[in-house]
């Protein structure tokens, strides 16, 4: 199993999780992070670091977020690796509690 970045990350892109990842499995898009399922070792150290609870074990992804499993796999080969923490997006606090953000995703 792998871990999955879900909707809560869109338009926030907090990168606290990146600093603790021992295998550098995070990939960075314009306004979202994904986890490369081929690189993730299922260590779970990233989960408590995410301030918006966007990272879940694949088996715990709720039904309405299941499409993020495929989205992480689809986007991870296209996006560059991120290995160092960066500042979140400037309006992250405005977006962190919003729902239904998939339409905001920039690929």
Beta strands, then each sheet from edge to edge (+ up, - down):
strand 1: 3-5
strand 2: 26-28
strand 3: 33-35
strand 4: 55-57
strand 5: 80-81
sheet 1: 1+ 4-
sheet 2: 3+ 2- 5+
end
